[in-house]
Amino acid sequence: MFNPDHHMHKIGIGKFAVIASLSIFAVFLLTAFIDVQNTGTHSVQATSTATTTVTVLNTPPAWTVTAYEYFASATSTPTNSGSTTVWTATATDSNGENYYLLICKASSTPTPTPSGAPVCGGGSTNQWAVSASTVSGAAAQVSTTTAESWAESNDWYAYICDNNAGSPRCNAAMYNGLHEPWAATATSSPFVVNHRPTFTLAADDSPTLPGATTTWTTTSDDADTLGGDDTMQLHVCKAQDFDATIPACGAGGFWASSTFVASNVSAEGYITPPAQDKDHAAYVYIVDDYKHPAIGATQGSNTLLTVGNATPVVVYDSLSVFDVFGSTTPEDYTLALTTEEGQTDNFVVQFEVLDDNSCEADGGGDEISDVDINIYRSGKGGIDGLGCDASGEYDANDCYTHTNSFFTPTCYQVPGDCSGPAQSTVQWECTFSLWYIADPTDVGSEYVSEHWTGASRATDDDSAVSAYGTSSVTSEMTQFLSFRATGTPIAYGSLEPGQNNPTHVGSTTVYATGNTGLDEYLSGDAMCVSFPTCSGLATNTIYVPYQHYSLASATAYGAGTELSTSTAPTWVDVVIPKTTATSSPAEDATYWAIAVPSSITFAGDYIGRNYIDAVVSPSAAW
């Protein structure tokens, strides 16, 4: 901090410098008197007076504290053009009259003005500033506003003058920090003007994708050289809120800022995702190393940063396939078919899509316009899902691809999941159906080492399509036991007691209407006219073992297998394979024959019931 005592220059002061112009006017008054003696003789005496005058001239004020710059304006602390340079000094006047501090451009005797401010030698064009009339003994202060047109280094010379009305005076001693008996300081002459950089052109190399960098280039220069070339810094703001006093962009944020360089400053900025694909405001500002903003129409202009359209990405491992039917948890990864010979609904695939342009499109609406999904058994789709992405690869057993018209999932962006342009990811869901023949992968199934999973891709509002995204999250398809039997009633025809069907003539057919292969259990009840309340007597009851079955037609009655009672069904290795075509369930027939025992004496229409129970066959037989 500057210590004004360092500028105390004590100067010997003569209270009055008297130049006497003496006019003496002698008037002699002769006084005569007569000294009358006793002898009668008189004596005469005369007296004269003279008035004296002297004019004491005005003396100039005296320096008490010599002039200095109130704020140091030096090579390392220049005054920015358009700002003020301030000087201060203190003087006393022997007459107690007010005084002026006068700052001149050259060392030239100033001209005092009666009752007014003095003028520098050479006139007002040679003058930096003059203070207001200041009370004797008080500090005077004066300033001037610097201009862009001024030189970088500007000498100054300080004088003090009083405002005497008759004969004003200026102190002949000039001070500027260079003529005092102490060393010059930063507050000494000259004062230094820092000029604004010139800024004539700005451009950027966009379009740029989010996650990449944009470079802003300029045509710019700073002509100041005192103490070394001035340097400049470029700031690119998202709003017109640049503050040169910091210097930095305001609350609106910034795209880029540079280091300080001597000319043609440039800046490189990382486009932080998410950034919407559109033209963004990018206001360019240059300041020098003394925080002085540049001049020119380019300062604060908008270069319009164009952010390009980014291709969306399905977030890895975000995809999951689950079953909401009968589930007590939000996500049930056990997939269960429930519709015989049809499609089971309620399956859901959920995944996350990332778009570096944000989840919200410019102007509102969704950035992601559509998604596609493929659902498949892992052994079919493969680790990358490419085994199930073409129309010809569609198979209701193991591959459901959106490229085939048979698979029509319903997809939607989860409502309310996108909060605005600052969010880059968004959740999507698709509901879909699976046919009853979809391969099981649970324990005991043919594909126990595999799972069900999916792949998805997203399309944005500019038709950019992502690659398929897969997941390590898997689900298991359970075995769905379902069958349908036809051929009832089994009509054995008309027989007398003691007669039998020569061959197996009646038949029943079992169809596999689930996703497994089948075997069956067969059993039956006795036949009688009053079924189901048979007496059990041999005369009016045909017992169960008199019915035979065979897996081949035209088998002789005696070569068939006796039917078991319903209390002890017999497992029959019928070997119905798993159905592989949705419109053609796998099936197999069982053939039937009967003998009417000779003990029957009661004629009539005998009725009974046979039971066909399907079971899942060993997977090796599917």
VEXDREN-2710 file (C-alpha; in Angstrom, 1 decimal):
% VEXDREN-2710
k/r/px/py/pz
1/MET/0.0/0.0/0.0
2/PHE/1.2/3.4/-0.8
3/ASN/2.4/5.6/2.2
4/PRO/1.7/9.2/1.5
5/ASP/4.3/10.1/4.1
6/HIS/6.9/9.0/1.6
7/HIS/5.8/12.0/-0.4
8/MET/6.2/14.5/2.3
9/HIS/8.6/17.1/0.9
10/LYS/9.1/19.8/3.5
11/ILE/10.0/23.0/1.9
12/GLY/11.3/26.1/3.8
13/ILE/8.4/28.7/3.8
14/GLY/8.9/32.4/4.1
15/LYS/5.7/33.8/5.3
16/PHE/6.1/37.0/3.3
17/ALA/8.5/37.8/0.6
18/VAL/8.4/41.6/0.9
19/ILE/9.4/43.9/-2.0
20/ALA/9.0/47.4/-0.6
21/SER/8.3/50.3/-2.9
22/LEU/8.8/53.2/-0.4
23/SER/7.4/56.6/-1.1
24/ILE/8.3/59.1/1.5
25/PHE/6.6/62.3/1.6
26/ALA/8.1/64.7/4.2
27/VAL/6.2/67.5/5.4
28/PHE/7.9/69.8/7.6
29/LEU/6.0/71.8/10.0
30/LEU/7.9/74.8/11.1
31/THR/6.8/75.9/14.4
32/ALA/8.2/79.2/15.2
33/PHE/8.2/80.3/18.5
34/ILE/9.6/83.4/20.0
35/ASP/11.4/83.0/23.2
36/VAL/10.8/86.2/24.7
37/GLN/13.6/87.0/27.1
38/ASN/13.3/89.3/29.7
39/THR/15.2/91.2/27.3
40/GLY/12.1/91.0/25.1
41/THR/13.6/88.8/22.4
42/HIS/11.2/85.9/20.8
43/SER/12.4/82.2/19.7
44/VAL/10.5/80.3/16.7
45/GLN/10.2/76.2/16.2
46/ALA/8.7/74.1/13.2
47/THR/7.5/70.2/13.1
48/SER/6.9/68.0/9.9
49/THR/5.2/64.3/9.5
50/ALA/5.6/61.6/6.6
51/THR/3.0/58.7/5.8
52/THR/4.6/55.3/4.8
53/THR/3.1/52.5/2.6
54/VAL/4.2/49.0/1.3
55/THR/2.4/46.5/-1.0
56/VAL/2.8/42.9/0.2
57/LEU/2.4/40.6/-2.9
58/ASN/0.6/37.2/-3.0
59/THR/2.9/34.2/-2.6
60/PRO/2.1/30.8/-4.3
61/PRO/0.9/27.8/-2.3
62/ALA/3.6/25.4/-1.0
63/TRP/3.8/21.6/-1.4
64/THR/3.0/19.6/1.7
65/VAL/2.7/16.2/0.1
66/THR/3.9/16.0/-3.5
67/ALA/1.7/14.5/-6.2
68/TYR/1.4/10.8/-6.9
69/GLU/-1.0/8.4/-8.5
70/TYR/-3.7/7.5/-6.0
71/PHE/-4.0/4.1/-7.8
72/ALA/-0.7/3.0/-9.2
73/SER/-0.9/3.0/-13.0
74/ALA/2.3/1.2/-14.1
75/THR/3.5/-1.5/-16.4
76/SER/2.4/-4.2/-14.1
77/THR/-0.8/-2.4/-13.1
78/PRO/-2.0/-0.4/-16.1
79/THR/-5.2/1.5/-16.2
80/ASN/-7.7/0.0/-18.6
81/SER/-8.9/2.4/-21.3
82/GLY/-12.2/3.9/-20.3
83/SER/-11.2/3.8/-16.6
84/THR/-9.8/6.7/-14.6
85/THR/-6.3/7.6/-13.5
86/VAL/-6.4/9.5/-10.2
87/TRP/-3.8/11.9/-8.7
88/THR/-3.6/13.4/-5.2
89/ALA/-1.4/15.9/-3.4
90/THR/-1.6/18.3/-0.5
91/ALA/-0.6/22.0/-0.4
92/THR/-0.9/25.0/2.0
93/ASP/-1.3/28.6/1.1
94/SER/0.1/31.3/3.3
95/ASN/-3.0/33.5/2.7
96/GLY/-5.2/30.5/3.6
97/GLU/-6.6/30.6/0.0
98/ASN/-7.8/27.6/-1.8
99/TYR/-5.6/25.9/-4.3
100/TYR/-5.7/23.7/-7.4
101/LEU/-3.8/20.5/-8.3
102/LEU/-2.9/20.7/-12.0
103/ILE/-1.7/17.7/-14.0
104/CYS/0.0/18.6/-17.3
105/LYS/1.3/16.5/-20.2
106/ALA/4.7/18.4/-20.3
107/SER/6.9/20.3/-17.9
108/SER/5.9/23.8/-18.8
109/THR/5.1/26.8/-16.6
110/PRO/1.4/26.8/-16.0
111/THR/-0.8/29.9/-16.2
112/PRO/-2.8/30.8/-13.1
113/THR/-6.2/32.3/-13.4
114/PRO/-7.7/34.9/-11.0
115/SER/-10.3/33.3/-8.9
116/GLY/-10.3/30.3/-11.2
117/ALA/-8.5/27.1/-12.2
118/PRO/-5.0/27.4/-13.8
119/VAL/-4.1/26.1/-17.2
120/CYS/-1.1/24.1/-18.2
121/GLY/1.6/25.7/-20.3
122/GLY/0.6/25.3/-23.9
123/GLY/-3.1/25.4/-23.1
124/SER/-5.8/22.9/-22.3
125/THR/-4.5/20.5/-25.0
126/ASN/-1.4/20.0/-22.9
127/GLN/-3.4/19.2/-19.8
128/TRP/-4.5/15.9/-18.3
129/ALA/-6.7/17.3/-15.5
130/VAL/-7.2/20.0/-12.9
131/SER/-8.8/19.5/-9.5
132/ALA/-11.6/21.4/-8.0
133/SER/-10.8/24.3/-5.8
134/THR/-9.4/22.7/-2.6
135/VAL/-9.1/24.1/0.9
136/SER/-5.5/25.0/2.0
137/GLY/-4.0/22.1/3.9
138/ALA/-6.5/19.5/2.6
139/ALA/-5.6/16.8/0.0
140/ALA/-6.7/17.6/-3.5
141/GLN/-7.7/14.8/-5.8
142/VAL/-8.1/14.9/-9.6
143/SER/-8.8/12.3/-12.2
144/THR/-9.0/11.8/-15.9
145/THR/-10.8/9.1/-18.0
146/THR/-8.4/7.3/-20.2
147/ALA/-9.2/6.7/-23.8
148/GLU/-8.5/3.9/-26.3
149/SER/-6.8/6.4/-28.5
150/TRP/-4.1/7.4/-25.9
151/ALA/-0.6/6.1/-25.9
152/GLU/0.3/3.2/-23.8
153/SER/2.8/5.2/-21.7
154/ASN/1.8/8.8/-20.7
155/ASP/4.1/11.2/-18.8
156/TRP/2.5/13.6/-16.3
157/TYR/3.7/16.7/-14.4
158/ALA/2.0/18.1/-11.3
159/TYR/1.7/21.8/-10.3
160/ILE/-0.1/23.7/-7.6
161/CYS/-1.6/27.1/-8.0
162/ASP/-3.8/29.3/-5.8
163/ASN/-7.0/31.1/-6.8
164/ASN/-6.0/34.6/-5.6
165/ALA/-8.4/37.1/-7.2
166/GLY/-5.7/39.8/-7.8
167/SER/-2.5/38.1/-8.5
168/PRO/-2.8/34.3/-8.5
169/ARG/0.4/32.4/-8.3
170/CYS/1.7/28.9/-9.2
171/ASN/4.4/27.1/-7.4
172/ALA/7.4/26.9/-9.8
173/ALA/8.3/23.5/-8.4
174/MET/6.9/20.6/-10.4
175/TYR/6.6/17.1/-9.0
176/ASN/5.7/13.7/-10.6
177/GLY/7.5/11.1/-8.5
178/LEU/10.6/11.4/-10.6
179/HIS/12.0/14.6/-9.1
180/GLU/11.7/13.9/-5.4
181/PRO/14.8/13.0/-3.4
182/TRP/13.5/9.4/-3.1
183/ALA/13.3/6.6/-5.7
184/ALA/10.5/6.5/-8.2
185/THR/7.6/4.1/-7.4
186/ALA/4.7/2.6/-9.2
187/THR/2.7/5.7/-8.4
188/SER/5.2/7.9/-10.2
189/SER/5.0/9.2/-13.8
190/PRO/4.1/7.9/-16.4
191/PHE/0.7/6.4/-16.1
192/VAL/0.1/3.4/-18.3
193/VAL/-3.0/2.8/-20.4
194/ASN/-4.0/-0.8/-21.2
195/HIS/-5.8/-1.0/-24.5
196/ARG/-8.5/-3.5/-25.5
197/PRO/-7.6/-6.4/-27.7
198/THR/-8.9/-6.3/-31.2
199/PHE/-11.3/-9.1/-32.1
200/THR/-12.5/-9.4/-35.7
201/LEU/-13.5/-13.0/-36.4
202/ALA/-14.7/-16.1/-34.6
203/ALA/-15.7/-19.5/-35.8
204/ASP/-16.1/-23.1/-34.6
205/ASP/-15.7/-26.5/-36.3
206/SER/-19.1/-27.9/-35.5
207/PRO/-21.3/-29.9/-36.1
208/THR/-19.9/-31.9/-33.1
209/LEU/-21.3/-35.0/-31.4
210/PRO/-21.8/-35.0/-27.7
211/GLY/-18.8/-36.5/-26.0
212/ALA/-16.4/-34.9/-28.6
213/THR/-14.6/-31.6/-28.7
214/THR/-15.3/-28.4/-30.6
215/THR/-12.6/-25.9/-31.4
216/TRP/-13.3/-22.1/-31.6
217/THR/-10.8/-20.1/-33.5
218/THR/-10.4/-16.3/-33.7
219/THR/-8.7/-13.5/-35.5
220/SER/-7.5/-11.4/-32.5
221/ASP/-4.5/-9.3/-31.3
222/ASP/-3.3/-7.1/-28.5
223/ALA/-1.0/-4.2/-29.5
224/ASP/0.3/-3.4/-26.0
225/THR/3.9/-4.3/-25.5
226/LEU/5.2/-2.5/-22.3
227/GLY/6.6/-5.1/-20.0
228/GLY/6.2/-7.7/-22.7
229/ASP/3.4/-8.5/-25.1
230/ASP/-0.1/-8.5/-23.6
231/THR/-1.9/-11.9/-23.8
232/MET/-5.5/-12.7/-24.3
233/GLN/-8.0/-15.4/-23.2
234/LEU/-11.1/-16.6/-25.0
235/HIS/-14.3/-17.6/-23.2
236/VAL/-17.3/-19.3/-25.0
237/CYS/-20.5/-18.9/-23.0
238/LYS/-23.8/-20.6/-23.3
239/ALA/-25.6/-17.3/-22.4
240/GLN/-24.8/-13.6/-22.7
241/ASP/-23.7/-13.5/-19.1
242/PHE/-19.9/-13.1/-19.3
243/ASP/-18.3/-11.2/-16.4
244/ALA/-14.9/-9.8/-17.4
245/THR/-14.0/-8.9/-13.8
246/ILE/-13.6/-12.6/-12.9
247/PRO/-13.3/-13.4/-15.9
248/ALA/-15.8/-16.2/-16.5
249/CYS/-19.2/-17.1/-17.9
250/GLY/-22.1/-16.7/-15.6
251/ALA/-24.8/-19.1/-14.4
252/GLY/-25.7/-20.1/-17.9
253/GLY/-22.5/-22.1/-18.1
254/PHE/-19.7/-22.3/-20.6
255/TRP/-18.6/-24.3/-23.6
256/ALA/-14.9/-23.6/-23.5
257/SER/-12.1/-21.3/-22.3
258/SER/-8.5/-21.0/-23.4
259/THR/-5.2/-20.3/-21.9
260/PHE/-3.6/-16.8/-22.4
261/VAL/-1.8/-16.3/-25.7
262/ALA/-0.5/-13.3/-27.6
263/SER/-2.7/-13.4/-30.7
264/ASN/-5.4/-15.4/-32.5
265/VAL/-6.5/-17.1/-29.4
266/SER/-8.4/-20.4/-29.7
267/ALA/-10.3/-22.6/-27.3
268/GLU/-11.3/-26.2/-27.3
269/GLY/-14.4/-27.4/-25.4
270/TYR/-15.7/-30.8/-24.6
271/ILE/-19.4/-31.2/-25.4
272/THR/-20.7/-32.8/-22.3
273/PRO/-23.5/-35.3/-22.9
274/PRO/-26.4/-35.0/-23.0
275/ALA/-26.7/-32.2/-25.5
276/GLN/-29.7/-31.9/-27.8
277/ASP/-29.0/-32.1/-31.5
278/LYS/-29.6/-28.6/-32.6
279/ASP/-28.0/-25.2/-32.9
280/HIS/-26.9/-24.0/-29.4
281/ALA/-26.0/-20.4/-28.5
282/ALA/-22.2/-19.9/-28.1
283/TYR/-21.2/-16.4/-27.3
284/VAL/-17.5/-15.6/-27.7
285/TYR/-15.6/-13.1/-25.4
286/ILE/-12.0/-12.1/-25.3
287/VAL/-10.2/-10.4/-22.4
288/ASP/-6.6/-9.6/-21.9
289/ASP/-4.5/-10.4/-18.9
290/TYR/-5.7/-7.3/-17.1
291/LYS/-9.4/-8.4/-17.6
292/HIS/-10.0/-5.8/-20.3
293/PRO/-12.6/-6.9/-22.8
294/ALA/-11.9/-6.8/-26.5
295/ILE/-13.5/-4.3/-28.9
296/GLY/-15.2/-5.1/-32.1
297/ALA/-18.6/-6.4/-33.3
298/THR/-17.3/-10.0/-32.8
299/GLN/-17.1/-9.5/-29.0
300/GLY/-20.1/-11.2/-27.5
301/SER/-21.3/-12.5/-30.9
302/ASN/-23.0/-15.9/-31.3
303/THR/-21.1/-18.5/-33.3
304/LEU/-24.0/-21.1/-33.1
305/LEU/-22.6/-24.4/-32.0
306/THR/-24.2/-27.2/-33.9
307/VAL/-24.5/-30.4/-31.9
308/GLY/-24.9/-33.4/-34.3
309/ASN/-27.3/-36.3/-33.9
310/ALA/-25.9/-39.1/-31.8
311/THR/-26.9/-42.7/-32.5
312/PRO/-28.7/-44.2/-29.5
313/VAL/-27.4/-47.2/-27.5
314/VAL/-29.2/-49.9/-25.7
315/VAL/-27.5/-50.0/-22.3
316/TYR/-25.7/-53.4/-21.8
317/ASP/-27.2/-55.7/-19.2
318/SER/-30.2/-53.4/-18.8
319/LEU/-32.4/-55.9/-20.8
320/SER/-34.5/-58.4/-18.9
321/VAL/-37.3/-60.7/-20.0
322/PHE/-39.9/-61.5/-17.4
323/ASP/-43.4/-62.9/-16.8
324/VAL/-46.0/-60.8/-15.0
325/PHE/-48.8/-63.4/-15.1
326/GLY/-49.6/-64.4/-11.5
327/SER/-46.3/-62.9/-10.3
328/THR/-46.1/-61.5/-6.7
329/THR/-42.9/-59.6/-7.5
330/PRO/-42.3/-56.8/-10.1
331/GLU/-40.1/-59.0/-12.1
332/ASP/-40.5/-62.8/-12.4
333/TYR/-37.8/-64.3/-14.5
334/THR/-39.6/-67.7/-14.7
335/LEU/-41.6/-67.7/-17.9
336/ALA/-44.7/-69.8/-17.8
337/LEU/-47.0/-70.7/-20.8
338/THR/-50.7/-71.0/-19.9
339/THR/-52.6/-71.1/-23.2
340/GLU/-53.2/-74.5/-24.8
341/GLU/-52.6/-74.5/-28.6
342/GLY/-52.3/-70.7/-28.5
343/GLN/-50.3/-67.8/-27.4
344/THR/-49.7/-66.7/-23.9
345/ASP/-49.7/-63.0/-23.3
346/ASN/-48.3/-61.0/-20.3
347/PHE/-44.6/-61.4/-21.1
348/VAL/-42.5/-58.2/-20.8
349/VAL/-39.1/-57.2/-21.9
350/GLN/-37.6/-54.1/-20.3
351/PHE/-34.4/-52.2/-21.2
352/GLU/-32.7/-48.9/-21.0
353/VAL/-31.8/-46.7/-23.9
354/LEU/-29.1/-44.1/-23.8
355/ASP/-29.0/-41.1/-26.2
356/ASP/-26.3/-38.5/-25.9
357/ASN/-28.7/-36.0/-27.3
358/SER/-30.9/-36.6/-24.2
359/CYS/-34.2/-38.4/-23.8
360/GLU/-36.1/-35.3/-24.9
361/ALA/-36.1/-34.1/-28.4
362/ASP/-35.6/-30.4/-29.4
363/GLY/-38.9/-28.7/-28.9
364/GLY/-40.3/-31.4/-26.7
365/GLY/-41.4/-35.0/-27.3
366/ASP/-39.3/-38.2/-27.1
367/GLU/-35.9/-38.4/-28.7
368/ILE/-36.3/-42.2/-29.1
369/SER/-39.1/-42.7/-31.5
370/ASP/-39.2/-46.5/-31.8
371/VAL/-37.6/-49.7/-30.6
372/ASP/-37.4/-53.3/-31.9
373/ILE/-37.0/-56.5/-29.9
374/ASN/-36.0/-60.1/-30.6
375/ILE/-36.8/-62.8/-28.0
376/TYR/-35.0/-66.1/-28.2
377/ARG/-33.6/-69.2/-26.6
378/SER/-29.9/-68.5/-26.0
379/GLY/-28.7/-71.5/-28.1
380/LYS/-30.5/-70.0/-31.1
381/GLY/-29.8/-66.3/-30.8
382/GLY/-26.2/-66.7/-29.7
383/ILE/-24.3/-64.4/-27.4
384/ASP/-24.9/-61.4/-29.6
385/GLY/-28.4/-62.3/-30.7
386/LEU/-27.5/-62.4/-34.4
387/GLY/-28.9/-65.9/-34.7
388/CYS/-32.4/-64.4/-34.3
389/ASP/-32.6/-61.1/-36.2
390/ALA/-33.7/-62.0/-39.7
391/SER/-37.2/-62.7/-40.9
392/GLY/-36.2/-66.2/-42.1
393/GLU/-34.9/-67.1/-38.6
394/TYR/-38.3/-66.8/-37.0
395/ASP/-39.3/-70.0/-35.3
396/ALA/-42.1/-70.2/-32.7
397/ASN/-40.0/-72.8/-30.8
398/ASP/-37.0/-70.6/-30.1
399/CYS/-36.8/-67.3/-32.1
400/TYR/-39.2/-64.4/-32.1
401/THR/-37.8/-61.6/-34.3
402/HIS/-39.5/-58.3/-35.0
403/THR/-38.4/-58.7/-38.7
404/ASN/-41.2/-61.3/-39.1
405/SER/-44.8/-60.3/-39.2
406/PHE/-45.8/-63.2/-37.0
407/PHE/-44.2/-61.4/-34.0
408/THR/-45.9/-58.1/-33.1
409/PRO/-44.9/-56.8/-29.7
410/THR/-46.3/-53.6/-28.3
411/CYS/-43.5/-51.2/-27.2
412/TYR/-43.6/-47.9/-25.3
413/GLN/-41.4/-45.6/-23.4
414/VAL/-42.2/-45.8/-19.7
415/PRO/-44.4/-42.8/-19.0
416/GLY/-42.8/-40.1/-17.0
417/ASP/-39.3/-41.6/-17.1
418/CYS/-37.8/-38.8/-19.1
419/SER/-37.4/-35.7/-16.9
420/GLY/-36.0/-33.4/-19.6
421/PRO/-33.0/-32.5/-21.7
422/ALA/-30.5/-33.1/-18.9
423/GLN/-31.3/-36.8/-18.8
424/SER/-29.7/-39.1/-21.3
425/THR/-31.2/-42.5/-20.4
426/VAL/-34.8/-43.6/-20.6
427/GLN/-36.6/-46.9/-19.8
428/TRP/-38.6/-48.8/-22.5
429/GLU/-40.9/-51.8/-22.2
430/CYS/-42.4/-54.2/-24.7
431/THR/-45.2/-56.7/-24.0
432/PHE/-45.4/-59.7/-26.2
433/SER/-46.8/-63.2/-26.6
434/LEU/-45.2/-66.6/-27.0
435/TRP/-46.6/-69.7/-28.6
436/TYR/-47.4/-72.8/-26.6
437/ILE/-44.4/-74.6/-28.3
438/ALA/-41.7/-72.3/-27.0
439/ASP/-38.9/-74.5/-25.8
440/PRO/-38.5/-75.0/-22.1
441/THR/-35.1/-74.6/-20.5
442/ASP/-35.9/-75.6/-16.9
443/VAL/-34.6/-78.8/-15.1
444/GLY/-35.5/-81.9/-17.0
445/SER/-36.0/-80.2/-20.3
446/GLU/-34.2/-80.8/-23.6
447/TYR/-32.3/-77.4/-23.3
448/VAL/-31.5/-77.3/-19.6
449/SER/-28.2/-75.6/-20.2
450/GLU/-29.8/-72.7/-22.1
451/HIS/-32.0/-69.8/-21.2
452/TRP/-34.4/-67.3/-22.7
453/THR/-33.2/-63.8/-23.3
454/GLY/-33.5/-61.0/-25.9
455/ALA/-31.9/-58.2/-27.9
456/SER/-33.3/-54.8/-28.5
457/ARG/-32.4/-51.8/-30.6
458/ALA/-33.6/-48.2/-30.7
459/THR/-34.4/-45.6/-33.4
460/ASP/-34.2/-41.9/-32.6
461/ASP/-36.3/-39.0/-34.1
462/ASP/-33.7/-38.6/-36.8
463/SER/-33.9/-42.2/-37.9
464/ALA/-30.5/-43.2/-36.4
465/VAL/-30.7/-46.9/-35.4
466/SER/-28.6/-48.4/-32.6
467/ALA/-26.9/-51.7/-32.7
468/TYR/-28.7/-54.6/-30.9
469/GLY/-28.1/-54.6/-27.2
470/THR/-28.1/-57.8/-25.3
471/SER/-27.9/-58.8/-21.7
472/SER/-26.4/-61.4/-19.4
473/VAL/-29.7/-61.3/-17.4
474/THR/-31.6/-64.5/-18.4
475/SER/-34.9/-66.2/-17.8
476/GLU/-36.1/-69.8/-17.7
477/MET/-39.0/-71.1/-19.7
478/THR/-40.9/-73.8/-17.7
479/GLN/-42.4/-77.0/-19.0
480/PHE/-46.0/-76.6/-20.0
481/LEU/-47.9/-79.9/-19.8
482/SER/-50.9/-79.8/-22.0
483/PHE/-52.7/-82.2/-24.2
484/ARG/-56.0/-82.8/-26.0
485/ALA/-57.6/-86.3/-26.6
486/THR/-60.1/-87.2/-29.3
487/GLY/-61.9/-90.4/-30.3
488/THR/-64.4/-90.6/-27.5
489/PRO/-66.7/-92.4/-27.1
490/ILE/-64.9/-95.7/-27.8
491/ALA/-67.5/-97.7/-29.7
492/TYR/-66.9/-101.4/-29.6
493/GLY/-70.0/-102.3/-31.6
494/SER/-72.5/-105.2/-30.8
495/LEU/-71.3/-108.5/-29.4
496/GLU/-72.9/-111.5/-27.9
497/PRO/-71.6/-112.9/-24.6
498/GLY/-68.4/-114.9/-25.3
499/GLN/-67.6/-112.8/-28.4
500/ASN/-64.8/-110.2/-28.8
501/ASN/-63.5/-107.7/-31.4
502/PRO/-61.2/-109.7/-33.6
503/THR/-58.8/-106.7/-33.8
504/HIS/-58.4/-103.4/-32.1
505/VAL/-61.0/-101.3/-33.9
506/GLY/-61.6/-98.2/-31.7
507/SER/-59.0/-95.5/-31.2
508/THR/-58.2/-92.5/-29.2
509/THR/-55.7/-89.8/-30.2
510/VAL/-53.6/-87.6/-27.8
511/TYR/-52.3/-84.3/-29.1
512/ALA/-49.4/-82.5/-27.4
513/THR/-50.7/-78.9/-26.9
514/GLY/-47.9/-77.8/-24.7
515/ASN/-44.1/-77.4/-25.0
516/THR/-43.1/-81.0/-24.0
517/GLY/-43.3/-84.5/-25.4
518/LEU/-45.9/-86.9/-23.9
519/ASP/-46.5/-90.3/-22.6
520/GLU/-49.7/-91.5/-21.1
521/TYR/-51.3/-93.4/-18.2
522/LEU/-54.3/-95.6/-19.1
523/SER/-57.0/-97.0/-16.8
524/GLY/-60.7/-97.6/-16.8
525/ASP/-63.9/-98.4/-14.9
526/ALA/-66.2/-101.5/-15.3
527/MET/-69.0/-101.3/-17.8
528/CYS/-72.7/-101.9/-17.1
529/VAL/-76.1/-100.8/-18.2
530/SER/-76.6/-98.7/-15.1
531/PHE/-73.2/-97.0/-15.1
532/PRO/-71.8/-95.5/-13.0
533/THR/-73.7/-97.6/-10.4
534/CYS/-72.7/-101.1/-11.5
535/SER/-73.7/-104.0/-9.4
536/GLY/-70.3/-105.8/-9.9
537/LEU/-72.1/-109.1/-10.7
538/ALA/-70.5/-111.1/-13.4
539/THR/-74.0/-111.5/-15.1
540/ASN/-74.4/-107.7/-15.7
541/THR/-70.8/-106.2/-15.4
542/ILE/-68.0/-106.3/-17.9
543/TYR/-64.9/-106.0/-15.8
544/VAL/-62.0/-103.6/-16.8
545/PRO/-59.4/-106.2/-17.9
546/TYR/-61.8/-107.4/-20.7
547/GLN/-60.8/-104.1/-22.5
548/HIS/-57.5/-104.3/-24.3
549/TYR/-55.4/-101.5/-25.9
550/SER/-52.6/-101.5/-28.4
551/LEU/-50.4/-98.8/-29.9
552/ALA/-50.8/-100.4/-33.4
553/SER/-54.0/-100.7/-35.4
554/ALA/-55.3/-104.1/-36.5
555/THR/-53.7/-105.8/-33.6
556/ALA/-55.5/-109.0/-32.6
557/TYR/-57.5/-108.8/-29.4
558/GLY/-55.4/-111.4/-27.7
559/ALA/-52.2/-109.5/-28.5
560/GLY/-53.4/-106.3/-26.8
561/THR/-52.7/-105.2/-23.3
562/GLU/-55.3/-105.5/-20.6
563/LEU/-56.5/-102.2/-19.3
564/SER/-55.9/-101.5/-15.6
565/THR/-58.5/-100.2/-13.2
566/SER/-58.6/-96.5/-12.4
567/THR/-57.1/-97.2/-9.0
568/ALA/-53.9/-98.4/-10.6
569/PRO/-53.3/-96.7/-14.0
570/THR/-50.7/-98.2/-16.3
571/TRP/-47.9/-96.0/-17.8
572/VAL/-47.8/-96.4/-21.5
573/ASP/-44.7/-95.3/-23.4
574/VAL/-46.7/-93.8/-26.3
575/VAL/-43.8/-91.5/-27.3
576/ILE/-45.6/-88.3/-28.5
577/PRO/-42.9/-85.9/-29.4
578/LYS/-42.9/-82.2/-28.5
579/THR/-45.0/-80.2/-31.0
580/THR/-42.8/-78.0/-33.2
581/ALA/-45.5/-76.4/-35.5
582/THR/-48.1/-74.2/-34.0
583/SER/-50.8/-75.4/-36.4
584/SER/-50.0/-79.1/-36.2
585/PRO/-49.8/-80.5/-32.7
586/ALA/-47.8/-83.8/-32.4
587/GLU/-50.1/-86.8/-31.7
588/ASP/-50.3/-90.5/-31.4
589/ALA/-53.2/-93.0/-31.3
590/THR/-54.2/-95.8/-29.0
591/TYR/-56.3/-98.6/-30.3
592/TRP/-59.0/-100.5/-28.4
593/ALA/-60.8/-103.9/-28.4
594/ILE/-63.2/-105.7/-26.0
595/ALA/-64.5/-109.1/-25.2
596/VAL/-67.9/-109.7/-23.7
597/PRO/-67.5/-112.4/-21.0
598/SER/-69.8/-115.5/-21.4
599/SER/-71.1/-114.8/-17.9
600/ILE/-73.1/-111.9/-19.1
601/THR/-76.8/-112.7/-19.1
602/PHE/-78.2/-109.3/-19.1
603/ALA/-78.5/-107.7/-22.5
604/GLY/-78.4/-103.9/-23.1
605/ASP/-76.1/-101.0/-23.8
606/TYR/-73.1/-101.2/-21.5
607/ILE/-71.4/-98.0/-20.6
608/GLY/-68.1/-97.4/-18.9
609/ARG/-65.3/-94.8/-18.6
610/ASN/-61.7/-95.0/-19.6
611/TYR/-59.0/-92.6/-18.3
612/ILE/-56.2/-91.1/-20.4
613/ASP/-53.7/-89.1/-18.4
614/ALA/-50.8/-87.5/-20.2
615/VAL/-47.4/-87.1/-18.6
616/VAL/-44.2/-85.3/-19.7
617/SER/-42.1/-87.9/-21.4
618/PRO/-38.3/-88.0/-20.9
619/SER/-36.7/-85.1/-22.9
620/ALA/-34.7/-87.5/-24.9
621/ALA/-37.9/-88.6/-26.6
622/TRP/-39.1/-85.1/-27.5
END
